[in-house]
């Protein structure tokens, strides 16, 4: 009997293939990175074909090295980088342009033009999202305006417009399945999260047609069959699709109203489960769908940050202050704790809860005692401060205090960062021992749907806990210094 679940986690930096056994335990992982294509204008792009070929490559390698018979793999779950916009040909299945990555703000002018003629509250009331170049709607419009012949071909219904999940499903099923799930649809700024449909008025605002967009399906439904272009003798079902942050929320077991998680990756997504009804923020975070399973939706409040783990990459590759991310823990610990330097990593503007795409990065509070160690520490602490900003906004919207923050992602291995996060937030931080939670969430959705897993699968997660140790007065002083530094750069 088939008892393994395969997952593909297609993230900003690369593609992972993960294999989970019947107990939900990760038994094998393989990954491959892809190019980060940065133009002279600062546009951030990916090659969709490279991503697809890497998906085939990494799954093939996983199957070959795992030793697990292919006929024991029951199904596939997919988690994906969200808000990245792609356009491809329906028949040839070939991309028509480089994908515009979620980080890229090239469609800023489009959003400003729309804002001059359309009340942004109309968009927010339908989608839960603030009008921003962060989301795919304006990215699609940018492609239509800048890629020769694209608009004419779209009008002839020859093209597909989608996010990475839809691209992979379409290619893996040989073009027979053009679908997305509710979590990804809710992040496009084209989906009405109240009525749960592509919104005709929104599509018109962004110069699109709903007929160009994928069918929206439950996150745990069957999205089609794939043999990974001949790898499997018998095709397996794609039975779980979720945006990567939603996958992490699910695998963290944040299934109850008020439960909160933060994923630390290139950027960060902070999510709070708000239950069966949407809560529309008045404090700078957004409302989305967590997922739809078994025909029932869950809503979330979410805040997105462009630069968290990417700050560490910047310290290494651009500033040459570290040779590896692991160094930051020891260096930060050795820094002068009385130094008051703050790094605001607004390299492509500030995301939630500020939403200022024109903000630029800054260093403030430097003194003669500020050196390399203090600079590195400020970079690490900027991650904790940004996440605290978002959680504070959510708590104000929900009129609550969170008893615990569940976290995942590579930077959570940094003990200095995790202790600082607990200290500056003033609450416990629960660090999963499993780092591949995005892919695990999609795998859990697939495994539950296929009957491989039961609901107790969430109780088997091991975690390490950090508790606040900073004096409240020190915490308040440090956080106010951060807020003052942010206020100085807001446009």
C-alpha positions in Angstrom: 0.0 0.0 0.0 1.3 3.5 -0.9 2.3 5.2 2.3 4.7 8.1 1.4 3.8 11.6 0.5 6.0 13.7 -1.8 6.1 17.5 -1.5 7.6 20.2 -3.7 8.4 23.5 -2.0 9.1 26.0 -4.7 10.6 29.0 -2.8 12.2 32.3 -3.8 15.7 30.9 -3.7 15.2 27.4 -5.0 13.1 24.3 -5.2 13.0 21.5 -2.5 11.7 18.0 -2.9 10.6 16.4 0.3 9.5 12.9 1.2 7.4 12.1 4.3 6.5 8.7 5.7 3.2 7.5 7.0 4.0 9.1 10.4 4.6 12.6 8.8 8.3 12.2 9.4 10.7 13.8 6.9 12.8 10.9 5.5 14.6 12.6 2.6 15.2 16.1 1.2 16.9 17.3 -2.0 17.1 20.9 -3.2 18.4 23.0 -6.1 18.7 26.8 -6.4 17.8 29.0 -9.3 19.0 32.3 -10.6 18.0 35.6 -9.1 17.8 37.8 -12.1 18.3 41.5 -11.2 18.1 44.1 -14.0 19.9 47.5 -14.1 16.6 49.1 -13.0 16.5 46.8 -9.9 13.8 44.6 -11.3 13.7 41.1 -9.7 12.8 38.2 -11.9 12.9 34.4 -12.2 13.0 32.2 -15.2 9.8 30.0 -15.1 11.2 27.4 -17.3 14.3 27.0 -15.1 12.0 26.6 -12.1 10.0 23.9 -13.8 13.0 22.0 -15.0 14.6 22.2 -11.6 11.3 20.8 -10.1 11.7 17.7 -12.4 15.4 17.4 -11.6 15.1 17.7 -7.8 12.1 15.2 -7.6 14.0 12.7 -9.8 17.0 13.0 -7.6 14.9 12.6 -4.5 13.2 9.4 -5.8 16.6 8.0 -6.9 18.4 8.7 -3.6 15.6 7.9 -1.1 15.5 4.2 -1.9 11.7 4.3 -1.6 9.9 2.3 -4.3 8.0 4.7 -6.6 4.8 2.7 -6.2 4.8 3.5 -2.5 4.4 7.2 -3.1 0.7 8.0 -2.8 0.5 11.6 -3.8 2.1 15.1 -4.1 1.6 18.4 -2.3 2.9 21.7 -3.6 3.8 24.8 -1.6 5.1 27.9 -3.4 6.5 31.4 -3.3 3.5 33.6 -3.5 2.7 36.8 -5.3 5.2 36.0 -8.1 3.4 36.6 -11.4 3.8 34.5 -14.6 2.3 34.4 -18.0 2.5 31.4 -20.4 1.0 30.1 -23.6 -1.9 27.7 -23.2 -0.9 25.4 -26.0 2.9 25.4 -26.0 3.1 25.8 -22.2 6.0 28.1 -22.7 6.5 31.3 -20.6 6.0 34.5 -22.4 8.2 36.6 -20.1 10.4 36.3 -17.0 8.3 35.9 -13.8 8.0 39.1 -11.8 9.1 38.1 -8.3 7.0 39.2 -5.3 9.8 41.4 -4.0 9.8 43.5 -7.2 8.1 46.9 -7.1 8.3 47.8 -10.8 4.6 48.2 -11.0 4.6 51.0 -8.4 3.6 53.6 -11.0 0.6 51.5 -12.1 -0.6 51.4 -8.5 -0.2 55.1 -8.2 -2.2 55.7 -11.4 -5.0 53.4 -10.2 -5.1 55.3 -6.9 -5.8 58.5 -8.7 -9.0 57.1 -10.3 -10.1 54.4 -7.9 -10.7 54.5 -4.2 -8.2 52.0 -2.8 -10.8 51.1 -0.1 -12.8 49.4 -2.9 -9.9 47.1 -3.5 -9.2 46.5 0.2 -12.9 45.8 1.1 -13.0 43.1 -1.6 -9.6 41.5 -1.2 -8.4 42.4 2.3 -5.2 43.7 0.7 -3.8 47.2 0.5 -3.2 48.4 -3.1 0.4 47.6 -3.6 2.9 46.5 -6.3 3.7 43.6 -4.0 0.7 41.7 -5.3 0.3 40.0 -8.7 -2.6 42.1 -10.1 -0.4 45.2 -10.9 2.4 42.9 -12.0 0.1 41.2 -14.6 -0.9 44.7 -15.8 2.8 45.7 -16.1 3.5 42.6 -18.3 0.5 43.4 -20.5 1.9 46.9 -21.0 5.5 46.1 -21.5 5.6 42.7 -23.4 5.0 43.1 -27.1 1.8 41.4 -28.4 0.8 40.1 -24.9 -2.4 42.0 -24.7 -3.6 41.0 -28.1 -2.9 37.3 -27.4 -4.6 37.6 -24.0 -7.7 39.0 -25.7 -7.7 35.9 -27.9 -7.7 33.7 -24.8 -4.3 32.2 -25.8 -2.5 32.8 -22.5 -2.6 31.7 -18.8 -2.0 34.2 -16.0 -1.0 32.7 -12.7 1.2 32.3 -9.7 3.9 29.7 -9.3 1.5 27.0 -8.0 -0.7 27.3 -11.1 2.4 27.2 -13.3 3.7 24.0 -11.8 0.3 22.3 -11.8 -0.2 23.2 -15.4 3.2 22.0 -16.5 3.1 18.8 -14.3 -0.3 17.8 -15.7 0.7 18.5 -19.3 -1.6 21.5 -19.5 -4.7 19.5 -18.5 -5.2 21.2 -15.2 -5.4 25.0 -14.9 -6.1 25.5 -11.2 -5.0 27.5 -8.2 -6.0 27.1 -4.5 -7.9 29.6 -2.3 -4.7 30.6 -0.4 -2.9 31.7 -3.5 -5.9 33.2 -5.2 -6.5 35.4 -2.1 -3.0 36.9 -2.6 -3.5 38.1 -6.2 -5.5 41.3 -5.4 -8.1 40.0 -7.9 -10.0 37.6 -5.6 -13.1 38.6 -3.6 -12.5 37.0 -0.2 -16.1 37.6 0.9 -17.8 36.1 -2.2 -14.9 33.6 -2.9 -14.8 34.4 -6.7 -12.6 36.3 -9.1 -14.0 39.8 -8.9 -15.1 41.3 -12.2 -14.7 44.9 -11.0 -11.1 44.2 -9.8 -10.2 42.5 -13.0 -11.4 45.6 -14.9 -9.4 47.9 -12.7 -6.2 46.1 -13.5 -7.0 45.6 -17.2 -7.6 41.8 -16.9 -10.4 39.4 -17.6 -11.5 36.7 -15.1 -11.6 34.2 -18.0 -7.8 34.5 -18.2 -7.4 33.2 -14.6 -7.3 29.7 -13.2 -10.1 27.7 -11.6 -10.0 28.1 -7.8 -10.1 24.8 -5.9 -10.0 23.7 -2.3 -6.5 23.5 -0.9 -6.8 19.7 -0.3 -8.6 18.8 -3.5 -7.2 16.9 -6.4 -5.4 19.3 -8.8 -4.7 16.6 -11.4 -2.4 13.7 -12.0 1.4 13.8 -12.9 4.1 11.3 -13.7 6.8 14.0 -13.7 7.4 13.5 -17.4 7.9 9.7 -17.2 9.5 9.4 -13.8 6.5 7.5 -12.3 5.1 4.4 -14.1 1.7 5.3 -12.8 0.7 9.0 -12.3 0.2 10.2 -8.8 -2.4 12.8 -7.7 -1.5 16.4 -6.8 -3.7 16.5 -3.7 -2.6 19.5 -1.8 -1.6 23.0 -2.9 -0.9 26.0 -0.6 1.1 29.2 -0.6 4.3 28.6 1.4 3.3 30.7 4.4 -0.1 29.1 4.5 1.5 25.7 4.4 3.7 26.6 7.4 0.7 27.9 9.3 -1.1 24.6 8.7 1.8 22.3 9.6 2.5 24.4 12.7 -1.0 23.4 13.8 -2.3 27.0 14.0 -5.8 25.8 13.3 -7.6 27.8 16.1 -8.5 31.4 16.2 -5.7 33.6 17.6 -2.9 31.1 17.0 0.1 32.9 15.3 3.2 31.9 13.4 6.1 33.7 11.6 8.1 32.2 8.8 11.6 33.5 8.5 12.8 33.2 5.0 14.2 35.7 2.4 11.3 37.8 3.6 8.8 36.9 6.3 5.2 36.2 6.5 3.5 36.6 9.9 0.0 35.1 10.1 -2.7 35.0 12.8 -5.7 32.6 12.3 -8.9 34.7 12.7 -11.4 31.8 12.3 -14.3 31.5 9.9 -15.0 35.2 9.4 -12.6 37.9 7.9 -11.2 40.6 10.1 -10.3 43.8 8.2 -7.3 45.5 9.6 -7.1 49.2 10.6 -3.5 48.9 11.6 -1.6 48.1 8.4 -1.8 44.4 8.0 -3.9 42.6 5.5 -6.7 40.0 5.4 -6.4 36.8 3.4 -7.7 33.2 3.3 -5.6 30.7 5.3 -7.0 27.8 3.2 -10.2 26.1 2.1 -10.5 22.5 3.1 -13.5 20.3 2.8 -15.4 23.3 1.5 -14.8 25.4 4.6 -12.6 28.5 4.7 -10.4 29.9 7.4 -9.3 33.5 7.4 -6.1 35.1 8.6 -4.5 38.5 9.3 -1.1 38.7 7.6 1.9 41.0 7.5 4.7 40.6 5.0 8.2 41.9 5.3 10.5 42.1 2.3 13.9 41.8 4.0 14.5 39.4 7.0 16.8 36.5 6.1 17.8 38.6 3.1 19.4 41.1 5.6 21.9 38.4 6.5 22.6 37.7 2.9 23.2 41.4 2.4 25.6 41.5 5.3 27.5 38.6 3.7 27.4 39.4 0.0 27.3 43.2 -0.2 28.9 44.4 3.0 31.5 41.5 3.5 30.9 41.6 7.2 30.4 37.9 7.6 31.5 34.8 5.7 28.5 32.7 6.6 25.1 33.3 8.2 26.1 31.1 11.2 28.7 33.7 12.2 26.1 36.3 13.1 25.0 34.6 16.3 28.5 34.8 17.9 29.3 38.2 16.5 26.0 39.7 17.7 26.5 38.2 21.2 29.9 39.8 21.5 28.6 43.3 20.5 28.4 46.2 23.0 24.8 45.8 24.3 24.7 49.5 25.1 25.2 50.5 21.5 22.1 52.1 20.1 22.6 51.6 16.3 19.5 50.6 14.3 19.4 49.2 10.8 16.2 49.8 8.9 16.4 47.3 5.9 14.0 49.2 3.5 16.0 48.1 0.4 12.8 47.9 -1.6 10.6 49.9 0.6 8.8 48.9 3.8 6.1 46.3 3.9 3.6 45.8 6.7 2.5 47.6 8.7 3.9 50.7 7.0 3.4 49.9 3.3 5.8 52.6 2.1 7.3 51.5 -1.2 9.3 54.7 -1.4 11.1 54.3 1.9 14.8 53.7 1.7 17.2 51.8 4.0 19.0 53.7 6.8 21.4 53.4 9.7 20.7 55.5 12.7 22.2 55.8 16.2 25.8 55.2 15.2 28.4 56.4 17.6 32.2 56.1 17.9 31.8 52.8 19.6 29.8 51.3 16.7 31.8 48.7 14.9 31.4 45.5 12.9 29.8 43.5 15.7 27.3 46.2 16.5 26.4 46.6 12.8 25.8 42.8 12.5 23.8 42.8 15.6 21.6 45.6 14.3 21.0 43.6 11.1 19.9 40.6 13.1 17.7 42.6 15.5 16.0 44.4 12.6 14.4 41.0 11.8 13.0 40.8 15.3 11.8 44.4 15.4 10.0 44.1 12.0 8.1 41.0 13.1 7.2 42.6 16.4 5.7 45.6 14.5 3.4 43.3 12.5 2.3 41.2 15.6 1.6 44.4 17.5 -0.7 45.6 14.7 -2.5 42.2 14.6 -3.1 42.2 18.3 -4.6 45.7 18.1 -6.9 44.6 15.3 -8.0 41.5 17.3 -7.9 43.1 20.7 -5.8 40.2 22.0 -2.4 39.3 23.4 -0.8 36.2 21.9 0.5 33.7 24.5 3.0 32.2 22.0 4.6 32.7 18.6 5.3 29.6 16.5 8.2 30.1 14.1 10.0 28.3 11.3 12.6 28.9 8.6 16.4 28.9 8.3 17.1 32.0 10.5 15.3 30.4 13.5 18.5 28.3 14.0 20.1 31.5 15.3 19.8 31.4 19.0 20.6 35.1 19.5 17.8 36.1 17.1 15.3 33.8 18.7 16.0 35.0 22.2 15.9 38.6 21.0 12.5 37.9 19.3 11.1 36.5 22.5 12.5 39.5 24.5 11.4 42.3 22.2 7.9 40.7 21.7 7.5 39.8 25.4 6.1 36.4 24.7 7.3 32.8 24.3 8.7 31.8 20.9 8.3 28.1 19.8 10.8 27.0 17.3 10.0 24.0 15.2 12.7 21.4 15.0 11.6 20.8 11.4 12.7 23.6 9.0 10.7 22.4 6.0 7.3 23.5 7.3 6.0 25.0 4.1 6.4 21.8 2.2 5.2 19.8 5.2 1.9 21.8 5.3 1.2 20.9 1.6 2.2 17.3 2.4 -0.1 17.1 5.4 -3.0 18.5 3.4 -2.3 15.8 0.7 -1.8 13.0 3.2 -5.0 13.9 5.2 -7.0 14.0 2.0 -5.7 10.7 0.8 -6.2 9.0 4.2 -2.5 8.5 4.9 -2.6 10.8 7.9 -5.0 11.5 10.7 -5.7 14.7 12.6 -3.2 13.7 15.4 -0.4 14.3 12.9 -0.1 17.9 14.3 0.6 16.6 17.8 3.8 14.9 16.8 5.8 18.1 16.1 8.8 18.7 18.3 9.9 22.2 19.2 12.3 24.3 21.3 11.0 27.2 23.4 12.4 30.6 24.2 11.0 32.8 27.0 11.4 36.5 27.6 14.4 37.4 29.8 14.7 41.2 29.1 13.6 43.7 31.7 10.4 45.4 30.6 11.9 48.9 30.9 14.8 47.9 28.6 12.4 46.3 26.1 10.3 49.4 26.0 13.3 51.7 25.5 14.8 49.6 22.7 11.5 49.2 20.9 10.8 53.0 21.1 14.2 53.6 19.6 13.4 51.4 16.7 10.0 53.1 16.1 11.6 56.5 16.1 14.2 55.3 13.5 11.4 54.0 11.3 9.5 57.3 11.6 12.4 59.2 10.2 12.4 57.3 6.9 8.7 57.2 6.1 7.7 59.3 3.1 
